[in-house]
Amino acid sequence: MLVGLLSANVAVVLTVVGWELARRVRRRDQERADLTEVDRLLRRLGVRMRLLDDQDDVLTAASDDCQALRSLKYELGSVEPSALPEVGAVLADVLRRLDVFLSTALPANSAGAGTLTQARQQGRSAQEVLSAVRTAQDVVGRLRGR
């Protein structure tokens, strides 16, 4: 009788431990999938920003590039920071710097003395976005590797 009771208790404990381990593994797998998605979006943003930085033109508000950046901004903004608290701060910095960059976009067909100044501001702002993207990618990479 005692052996049967002991065996039942061991079976219950093993079941609970197994269930808890499976739950942790599922949660970690979901976190890695979320981090992979964030990393993909950051890579897309980084590539887009490098291409824009290499161009000789200034960004205009009506350009396809500006619209694509806004789209990436909304995708990154939809990441739920409570699910990935470590990533929330770096993503907020990327989004803030991207907003600053987008605010430097010139109205369509604008030219004049301020265009050169605006181009310089865009160049500096683009570098700040790229720096924030690299920092975010480092954080995401570190979290994915743990």
N, CA, C and O of each residue as an XYZ file, in Angstrom:
584
protein
N       0.815     -1.186      0.000
C       0.000      0.000      0.000
C       0.857      1.246      0.000
O       0.606      2.180     -0.763
N       1.871      1.265      0.857
C       2.755      2.418      0.939
C       3.513      2.622     -0.375
O       3.711      3.752     -0.821
N       3.931      1.515     -0.984
C       4.640      1.589     -2.257
C       3.715      2.151     -3.333
O       4.152      2.949     -4.162
N       2.466      1.754     -3.333
C       1.496      2.262     -4.315
C       1.253      3.743     -4.138
O       1.174      4.479     -5.122
N       1.133      4.193     -2.902
C       0.934      5.609     -2.620
C       2.163      6.414     -3.022
O       2.049      7.490     -3.608
N       3.326      5.887     -2.706
C       4.574      6.552     -3.079
C       4.717      6.635     -4.600
O       5.135      7.661     -5.137
N       4.374      5.568     -5.273
C       4.435      5.548     -6.735
C       3.473      6.566     -7.341
O       3.819      7.239     -8.312
N       2.297      6.683     -6.791
C       1.316      7.657     -7.286
C       1.827      9.080     -7.092
O       1.682      9.921     -7.979
N       2.425      9.351     -5.930
C       2.978     10.688     -5.669
C       4.114     11.022     -6.634
O       4.197     12.143     -7.135
N       4.975     10.063     -6.889
C       6.083     10.271     -7.831
C       5.530     10.554     -9.223
O       6.031     11.434     -9.923
N       4.504      9.816     -9.625
C       3.903     10.021    -10.944
C       3.296     11.416    -11.058
O       3.427     12.066    -12.095
N       2.639     11.874    -10.010
C       2.047     13.216    -10.019
C       3.145     14.274    -10.102
O       3.032     15.220    -10.882
N       4.188     14.126     -9.321
C       5.288     15.089     -9.331
C       5.953     15.123    -10.708
O       6.228     16.204    -11.231
N       6.212     13.967    -11.296
C       6.825     13.916    -12.625
C       5.925     14.554    -13.681
O       6.412     15.223    -14.593
N       4.625     14.347    -13.560
C       3.685     14.949    -14.507
C       3.707     16.470    -14.397
O       3.740     17.171    -15.408
N       3.687     16.972    -13.177
C       3.698     18.427    -12.964
C       5.009     19.033    -13.462
O       5.005     20.071    -14.124
N       6.119     18.390    -13.147
C       7.428     18.885    -13.599
C       7.503     18.853    -15.124
O       7.980     19.807    -15.740
N       7.049     17.794    -15.721
C       7.047     17.698    -17.182
C       6.182     18.758    -17.821
O       6.568     19.354    -18.827
N       5.023     18.999    -17.255
C       4.117     20.026    -17.775
C       4.762     21.405    -17.678
O       4.686     22.197    -18.618
N       5.395     21.690    -16.546
C       6.060     22.990    -16.350
C       7.217     23.161    -17.324
O       7.389     24.245    -17.882
N       8.003     22.134    -17.540
C       9.101     22.218    -18.504
C       8.581     22.456    -19.916
O       9.133     23.268    -20.658
N       7.525     21.752    -20.284
C       6.945     21.943    -21.619
C       6.426     23.369    -21.772
O       6.582     23.971    -22.835
N       5.817     23.909    -20.735
C       5.295     25.281    -20.786
C       6.442     26.281    -20.947
O       6.326     27.230    -21.723
N       7.535     26.082    -20.232
C       8.693     26.966    -20.360
C       9.288     26.904    -21.760
O       9.649     27.930    -22.337
N       9.388     25.700    -22.299
C       9.944     25.540    -23.644
C       9.049     26.228    -24.671
O       9.552     26.902    -25.569
N       7.743     26.071    -24.553
C       6.816     26.734    -25.485
C       6.936     28.252    -25.387
O       6.949     28.944    -26.405
N       7.024     28.767    -24.164
C       7.154     30.218    -23.963
C       8.462     30.722    -24.563
O       8.483     31.764    -25.218
N       9.540     29.999    -24.348
C      10.850     30.402    -24.891
C      10.836     30.341    -26.414
O      11.389     31.219    -27.076
N      10.206     29.311    -26.970
C      10.089     29.224    -28.429
C       9.310     30.410    -28.991
O       9.672     30.942    -30.041
N       8.252     30.828    -28.311
C       7.464     31.977    -28.756
C       8.289     33.256    -28.669
O       8.230     34.096    -29.567
N       9.059     33.407    -27.587
C       9.931     34.583    -27.460
C      10.947     34.624    -28.588
O      11.197     35.685    -29.160
N      11.535     33.479    -28.915
C      12.509     33.430    -30.012
C      11.851     33.769    -31.342
O      12.450     34.458    -32.167
N      10.637     33.299    -31.560
C       9.923     33.635    -32.797
C       9.646     35.136    -32.864
O       9.791     35.749    -33.921
N       9.247     35.728    -31.730
C       9.014     37.173    -31.689
C      10.307     37.936    -31.956
O      10.312     38.915    -32.703
N      11.392     37.491    -31.349
C      12.678     38.144    -31.563
C      13.143     38.006    -33.007
O      13.752     38.925    -33.555
N      12.862     36.870    -33.620
C      13.221     36.672    -35.025
C      12.462     37.650    -35.904
O      13.028     38.207    -36.844
N      11.190     37.865    -35.610
C      10.386     38.828    -36.372
C      10.919     40.244    -36.190
O      11.023     40.990    -37.163
N      11.256     40.622    -34.971
C      11.820     41.952    -34.710
C      13.144     42.104    -35.456
O      13.402     43.144    -36.063
N      13.975     41.076    -35.411
C      15.259     41.120    -36.113
C      15.052     41.292    -37.613
O      15.783     42.045    -38.256
N      14.078     40.614    -38.166
C      13.777     40.729    -39.606
C      13.371     42.165    -39.948
O      13.827     42.723    -40.946
N      12.521     42.755    -39.122
C      12.086     44.131    -39.366
C      13.246     45.115    -39.232
O      13.359     46.055    -40.018
N      14.099     44.902    -38.247
C      15.259     45.778    -38.077
C      16.219     45.670    -39.255
O      16.786     46.671    -39.694
N      16.400     44.468    -39.761
C      17.264     44.297    -40.940
C      16.683     45.023    -42.151
O      17.407     45.688    -42.892
N      15.378     44.891    -42.345
C      14.736     45.592    -43.465
C      14.898     47.100    -43.329
O      15.192     47.788    -44.307
N      14.708     47.612    -42.120
C      14.867     49.043    -41.882
C      16.314     49.468    -42.112
O      16.566     50.500    -42.732
N      17.255     48.687    -41.622
C      18.665     49.015    -41.813
C      19.062     49.061    -43.275
O      19.777     49.969    -43.699
N      18.606     48.092    -44.047
C      18.914     48.070    -45.486
C      18.304     49.283    -46.172
O      18.966     49.946    -46.970
N      17.050     49.575    -45.866
C      16.366     50.719    -46.475
C      17.097     52.020    -46.133
O      17.271     52.882    -46.994
N      17.520     52.157    -44.884
C      18.214     53.379    -44.471
C      19.583     53.496    -45.148
O      19.989     54.593    -45.531
N      20.294     52.377    -45.300
C      21.584     52.427    -45.989
C      21.408     52.822    -47.444
O      22.191     53.609    -47.977
N      20.389     52.282    -48.086
C      20.126     52.653    -49.483
C      19.817     54.145    -49.600
O      20.305     54.817    -50.509
N      19.017     54.650    -48.690
C      18.689     56.076    -48.716
C      19.918     56.921    -48.426
O      20.111     57.973    -49.036
N      20.737     56.473    -47.510
C      21.940     57.215    -47.158
C      22.926     57.262    -48.323
O      23.682     58.224    -48.461
N      22.919     56.228    -49.158
C      23.817     56.185    -50.320
C      23.331     57.040    -51.489
O      24.109     57.363    -52.387
N      22.054     57.407    -51.481
C      21.500     58.194    -52.587
C      22.022     59.621    -52.548
O      22.429     60.131    -51.504
N      21.997     60.247    -53.716
C      22.391     61.649    -53.813
C      21.204     62.576    -53.605
O      21.385     63.787    -53.481
N      19.992     62.031    -53.564
C      18.785     62.841    -53.426
C      18.414     63.008    -51.961
O      18.857     62.257    -51.092
N      17.585     64.020    -51.718
C      17.004     64.165    -50.376
C      15.670     63.434    -50.370
O      15.031     63.268    -51.410
N      15.270     63.010    -49.214
C      14.002     62.312    -49.053
C      12.857     63.311    -49.147
O      12.878     64.352    -48.489
N      11.874     62.998    -49.952
C      10.688     63.850    -50.039
C       9.509     63.119    -49.402
O       9.452     61.889    -49.379
N       8.584     63.904    -48.893
C       7.453     63.342    -48.147
C       6.584     62.429    -49.004
O       5.980     61.492    -48.483
N       6.512     62.684    -50.294
C       5.634     61.903    -51.168
C       6.343     60.714    -51.811
O       5.730     59.988    -52.594
N       7.606     60.502    -51.502
C       8.360     59.438    -52.179
C       7.939     58.056    -51.685
O       7.408     57.891    -50.587
N       8.199     57.077    -52.544
C       7.937     55.681    -52.168
C       8.807     55.262    -50.988
O       8.380     54.474    -50.144
N      10.036     55.795    -50.931
C      10.934     55.474    -49.822
C      10.346     55.941    -48.494
O      10.411     55.230    -47.491
N       9.778     57.131    -48.499
C       9.181     57.670    -47.272
C       7.996     56.800    -46.834
O       7.825     56.524    -45.647
N       7.198     56.382    -47.787
C       6.054     55.525    -47.465
C       6.515     54.165    -46.934
O       5.922     53.623    -46.001
N       7.572     53.620    -47.531
C       8.095     52.328    -47.071
C       8.635     52.441    -45.646
O       8.456     51.531    -44.836
N       9.296     53.560    -45.341
C       9.799     53.765    -43.980
C       8.657     53.899    -42.982
O       8.741     53.388    -41.866
N       7.609     54.575    -43.374
C       6.446     54.686    -42.487
C       5.833     53.312    -42.227
O       5.432     52.999    -41.106
N       5.768     52.506    -43.272
C       5.231     51.157    -43.128
C       6.074     50.344    -42.140
O       5.529     49.674    -41.263
N       7.390     50.403    -42.281
C       8.267     49.694    -41.351
C       8.121     50.241    -39.938
O       8.179     49.489    -38.965
N       7.932     51.553    -39.828
C       7.731     52.168    -38.512
C       6.484     51.595    -37.850
O       6.502     51.267    -36.664
N       5.409     51.474    -38.609
C       4.171     50.931    -38.038
C       4.328     49.461    -37.669
O       3.787     49.011    -36.659
N       5.069     48.711    -38.484
C       5.298     47.303    -38.158
C       6.113     47.166    -36.875
O       5.788     46.355    -36.007
N       7.175     47.964    -36.762
C       7.981     47.923    -35.538
C       7.189     48.428    -34.343
O       7.346     47.924    -33.231
N       6.349     49.411    -34.568
C       5.540     49.956    -33.484
C       4.493     48.989    -32.980
O       3.995     49.133    -31.864
N       4.153     47.999    -33.797
C       3.140     47.027    -33.378
C       3.712     45.907    -32.524
O       2.967     45.073    -32.010
N       5.030     45.884    -32.371
C       5.645     44.881    -31.502
C       5.217     45.171    -30.069
O       5.327     46.301    -29.594
N       4.739     44.161    -29.401
C       4.237     44.318    -28.034
C       5.415     44.320    -27.056
O       5.995     43.267    -26.789
N       5.781     45.509    -26.511
C       6.947     45.558    -25.626
C       6.774     44.789    -24.331
O       7.770     44.369    -23.743
N       5.553     44.586    -23.863
C       5.383     43.828    -22.618
C       5.771     42.369    -22.812
O       6.195     41.705    -21.867
N       5.625     41.866    -24.045
C       6.037     40.496    -24.313
C       7.565     40.402    -24.388
O       8.138     39.353    -24.092
N       8.216     41.490    -24.781
C       9.670     41.526    -24.891
C      10.187     42.785    -24.193
O      10.616     43.721    -24.867
N      10.157     42.828    -22.872
C      10.490     44.069    -22.164
C      11.898     44.591    -22.444
O      12.106     45.804    -22.484
N      12.862     43.699    -22.636
C      14.235     44.139    -22.888
C      14.352     44.856    -24.221
O      15.217     45.714    -24.398
N      13.487     44.506    -25.155
C      13.540     45.069    -26.499
C      12.764     46.382    -26.583
O      13.028     47.206    -27.459
N      11.815     46.575    -25.679
C      10.952     47.756    -25.734
C      11.705     49.073    -25.755
O      11.363     49.965    -26.531
N      12.722     49.212    -24.918
C      13.462     50.476    -24.836
C      14.247     50.752    -26.109
O      14.252     51.881    -26.601
N      14.911     49.734    -26.646
C      15.700     49.976    -27.861
C      14.803     50.213    -29.066
O      15.150     50.998    -29.948
N      13.647     49.540    -29.117
C      12.713     49.797    -30.216
C      12.132     51.203    -30.122
O      11.930     51.865    -31.140
N      11.865     51.656    -28.906
C      11.360     53.029    -28.731
C      12.376     54.031    -29.245
O      12.006     55.032    -29.858
N      13.661     53.771    -29.000
C      14.712     54.671    -29.495
C      14.775     54.638    -31.020
O      14.906     55.684    -31.655
N      14.683     53.454    -31.609
C      14.676     53.352    -33.077
C      13.497     54.132    -33.647
O      13.656     54.894    -34.601
N      12.321     53.945    -33.068
C      11.126     54.625    -33.573
C      11.232     56.141    -33.404
O      10.816     56.897    -34.282
N      11.782     56.578    -32.287
C      11.944     58.020    -32.066
C      12.893     58.618    -33.104
O      12.607     59.666    -33.684
N      14.011     57.955    -33.331
C      14.980     58.463    -34.314
C      14.432     58.376    -35.734
O      14.723     59.233    -36.568
N      13.644     57.348    -36.007
C      13.022     57.247    -37.322
C      12.010     58.371    -37.529
O      11.902     58.914    -38.629
N      11.280     58.716    -36.493
C      10.355     59.859    -36.573
C      11.106     61.148    -36.900
O      10.666     61.946    -37.728
N      12.242     61.336    -36.237
C      13.049     62.529    -36.501
C      13.508     62.530    -37.957
O      13.453     63.560    -38.629
N      13.960     61.374    -38.440
C      14.396     61.285    -39.837
C      13.247     61.602    -40.787
O      13.412     62.372    -41.733
N      12.095     61.012    -40.534
C      10.948     61.255    -41.418
C      10.510     62.717    -41.376
O       9.975     63.230    -42.359
N      10.728     63.380    -40.267
C      10.357     64.795    -40.183
C      11.263     65.682    -41.022
O      10.931     66.841    -41.271
N      12.405     65.157    -41.464
C      13.305     65.938    -42.316
C      12.942     65.831    -43.787
O      13.566     66.480    -44.626
N      11.936     65.017    -44.112
C      11.533     64.861    -45.515
C      10.999     66.182    -46.050
O      10.200     66.864    -45.408
N      11.459     66.516    -47.231
C      11.042     67.768    -47.874
C       9.700     67.580    -48.571
O       9.366     66.475    -48.998
N       8.933     68.658    -48.686
C       7.726     68.573    -49.511
C       8.123     68.288    -50.964
O       9.222     68.644    -51.390
N       7.245     67.659    -51.705
C       7.534     67.310    -53.098
C       7.848     68.571    -53.898
O       7.263     69.629    -53.669
N       8.787     68.440    -54.844
C       9.185     69.517    -55.757
C       9.679     70.759    -55.038
O       9.456     71.874    -55.511
N      10.336     70.591    -53.917
C      10.879     71.759    -53.235
C      12.343     71.910    -53.605
O      13.066     70.923    -53.747
N      12.760     73.119    -53.754
C      14.152     73.441    -54.050
C      14.424     74.805    -53.456
O      13.510     75.600    -53.238
N      15.662     75.058    -53.205
C      16.010     76.360    -52.672
C      17.212     76.275    -51.769
O      17.889     75.250    -51.692
N      17.463     77.368    -51.090
C      18.652     77.480    -50.253
C      18.613     76.500    -49.086
O      19.661     76.028    -48.648
N      17.432     76.187    -48.578
C      17.329     75.295    -47.430
C      17.507     73.830    -47.768
O      17.628     72.996    -46.871
N      17.523     73.504    -49.051
C      17.611     72.105    -49.454
C      18.929     71.477    -49.019
O      18.944     70.334    -48.562
N      20.027     72.199    -49.151
C      21.327     71.667    -48.748
C      21.372     71.446    -47.238
O      21.887     70.430    -46.771
N      20.841     72.382    -46.488
C      20.786     72.230    -45.029
C      19.931     71.034    -44.660
O      20.291     70.255    -43.778
N      18.803     70.887    -45.331
C      17.904     69.761    -45.065
C      18.582     68.435    -45.416
O      18.415     67.444    -44.706
N      19.343     68.419    -46.509
C      20.061     67.200    -46.901
C      21.087     66.823    -45.837
O      21.259     65.644    -45.526
N      21.763     67.815    -45.282
C      22.732     67.528    -44.213
C      22.029     66.975    -42.975
O      22.506     66.029    -42.348
N      20.894     67.576    -42.634
C      20.132     67.085    -41.478
C      19.673     65.656    -41.715
O      19.717     64.821    -40.813
N      19.230     65.382    -42.944
C      18.795     64.016    -43.255
C      19.946     63.041    -43.126
O      19.770     61.936    -42.612
N      21.126     63.436    -43.587
C      22.295     62.558    -43.493
C      22.645     62.233    -42.052
O      22.896     61.076    -41.715
N      22.663     63.260    -41.195
C      22.958     63.033    -39.770
C      21.867     62.175    -39.133
O      22.152     61.260    -38.361
N      20.634     62.481    -39.463
C      19.513     61.739    -38.896
C      19.530     60.281    -39.354
O      19.220     59.377    -38.577
N      19.891     60.058    -40.608
C      19.977     58.683    -41.117
C      21.031     57.898    -40.354
O      20.822     56.727    -40.037
N      22.160     58.527    -40.057
C      23.213     57.857    -39.295
C      22.743     57.528    -37.883
O      23.099     56.483    -37.339
N      21.950     58.410    -37.291
C      21.415     58.148    -35.954
C      20.437     56.975    -35.972
O      20.424     56.160    -35.050
N      19.621     56.893    -37.020
C      18.700     55.749    -37.148
C      19.498     54.465    -37.291
O      19.201     53.467    -36.634
N      20.506     54.487    -38.147
C      21.326     53.288    -38.348
C      22.026     52.868    -37.051
O      22.135     51.676    -36.765
N      22.493     53.826    -36.281
C      23.122     53.512    -34.999
C      22.120     52.859    -34.049
O      22.439     51.872    -33.387
N      20.915     53.411    -33.985
C      19.877     52.837    -33.119
C      19.482     51.437    -33.591
O      19.226     50.557    -32.769
N      19.430     51.229    -34.903
C      19.098     49.902    -35.447
C      20.178     48.897    -35.051
O      19.863     47.782    -34.637
N      21.449     49.286    -35.176
C      22.534     48.368    -34.793
C      22.456     48.018    -33.307
O      22.645     46.862    -32.929
N      22.179     49.006    -32.472
C      22.052     48.747    -31.030
C      20.904     47.778    -30.764
O      21.045     46.840    -29.978
N      19.769     48.008    -31.420
C      18.609     47.121    -31.244
C      18.924     45.713    -31.733
O      18.529     44.734    -31.101
N      19.633     45.606    -32.853
C      19.994     44.289    -33.361
C      20.924     43.559    -32.388
O      20.820     42.343    -32.221
N      21.819     44.292    -31.757
C      22.708     43.672    -30.756
C      21.900     43.112    -29.585
O      22.147     41.997    -29.126
N      20.931     43.897    -29.107
C      20.095     43.447    -27.986
C      19.286     42.222    -28.393
O      19.219     41.244    -27.647
N      18.671     42.271    -29.576
C      17.871     41.140    -30.057
C      18.754     39.900    -30.230
O      18.359     38.801    -29.842
N      19.920     40.066    -30.798
C      20.835     38.942    -30.983
C      21.255     38.320    -29.663
O      21.322     37.097    -29.538
N      21.539     39.172    -28.668
C      21.913     38.684    -27.348
C      20.761     37.892    -26.716
O      20.979     36.835    -26.124
N      19.546     38.406    -26.846
C      18.393     37.723    -26.263
C      18.073     36.415    -26.975
O      17.651     35.445    -26.345
N      18.272     36.391    -28.283
C      18.007     35.156    -29.019
C      19.014     34.076    -28.662
O      18.699     32.888    -28.724
N      20.218     34.475    -28.291
C      21.274     33.513    -27.987
C      21.240     32.939    -26.592
O      21.967     31.993    -26.290
N      20.403     33.498    -25.736
C      20.408     32.975    -24.350
C      19.549     31.762    -24.187
O      19.455     31.215    -23.088
